[in-house]
Amino acid sequence: MAGEPIITIVGNLTADPELRYVSSGTPVASFTVASTPRSLNRQTNQWEDGEAMFVRCSVWREYGENVAESLTKGMRVVVTGRLTVRSYEYNGQQRTSIEMQVDEVGPSLRYARAQVTKISGGSGGQNRGGGNYGGGQGGQSQQGAPSGGRASYDAPQGGSSYDPWQQAPQGGSSFDDLPPF
């Protein structure tokens, strides 16, 4: 929908993501990100923590299963998504909560290293509303031929016949690690 506020939060997971299945069998992973602002106290020249903000996040379908398998409590993450308002009744009182419907999530690499494993098969890489990564204009068609003259982001692991970097240029030159000067 147009006009929804999109935000990015950097923080730590307060617990392992919870994976559950709704009545239709669709998986959803839920997790909470704690983000604590830090500021420099110029009088003491020390960093001080501000008030922590806790944001509840939801990720649906195969994406949610990937999140539940990949992220764990305490991990520093970068989360981008749309804020949504949810009203509910608890102990006879009407309550409201602000939650995030996640578009993108991943580990923060500021203080860590990550090993990414691409999932083969299934629907990995199909457009899930966030960007164009394999279907549609400029992506790769179902038969494997690129549309729009671009190589696909979902190319097979060994490369594709449309990969411009797959072979050395014509004319007998070869590549090496030495600079040309």
ABEGO torsion letter per residue (X at the ends): XBGBBBBBBBBBBABBBBBBBBAAGBBBBBBBBBBBBBBBBAAAGBBBBBBBBBBBBBBBEAAAAAAAAABBBGBBBBBBBBBBBBBBBBGGBBBBBBBBBBABBBBBAAABBBBBBBBBEEABGBBAGABBBGBEBGBBBAAGBBBGGBBBAABBAAEBAABAAABBBBGGBBBBABBAX
